[in-house]
Amino acid sequence: MNIIYNDKTDLLYFRLDEKKQTIVNKRISDDLVLDIGEGDKIVGIEIIDASKHLSLDKILPIKYQITKI
């Protein structure tokens, strides 16, 4: 997964699948766009005006832990 925030455009993007594929954008609301890939799977989530919807200072920078199974 790749997470990108552009502070100039206030756009937060979550890329869930890095595989190259044809993507169709589906606008869910004025501020939310889903990228739909192969098999109708969500491969990306775009949040427009992200700072109006999320407390970015609480989620950025992203901290994560990978657990091996």
N, C-alpha and C positions, 0 to 999 in steps of 0.2 A: 504494500500500500504506500502511496505517495501523497503527502499533504502539502499543499502550496497556499500561501496567503500573500496577496498583493495589496500592500497598504495604500498604494496610489489609487487603485480602483475599488478597494474594500471588497475584494472577491476572495472567498475561501473555496478551495477545490480539493476534494478527496478523490484520488484515483485508486480504485479498488483492484483493478486487474491491469497489469502492464502489457499484456499480450496485444500485439498489433492486430487490429480488427476494424471492420466498418462499424461506425457508431452513429446512432440516431439520437438527436437531442429531443427530449420531451419536457416541455415547460409544465411544471406542476402548479406553480403560482407565479406571481410577479417577481419573486426573489429566489425561486428554487427551480433548478434545471437538472434533470437526470440524463446521464449518458447511458443509452441502452445498447448493448453489444450482442454478440452471437448468442442464440438461444434465449433471447429476450431477457438477458441478465443485466442488472445494473452494474456498470463498470466505472461510473464516475458520478459524483454529486457536486454541483456548483451552487454556492450560496452567495447571492448578490446582496450588497449592503450588509455584509456579515456582521459588522460591529453593532448594527441595529438589532440583530437577532440573538447574538451570542456574547458572552463575556470573554472576549478574546484574551484578555490578560490572564484568565484562569486556564485556558487551554493551550496558549502559545508561550514559550516553545513547547512542543509536544514531547512528553516523556513516555517511553514505553519499555516494556520488558518482553523478551522473547523466551518462551519456555519450550524446551525440547520435550517431545513426547516419546 
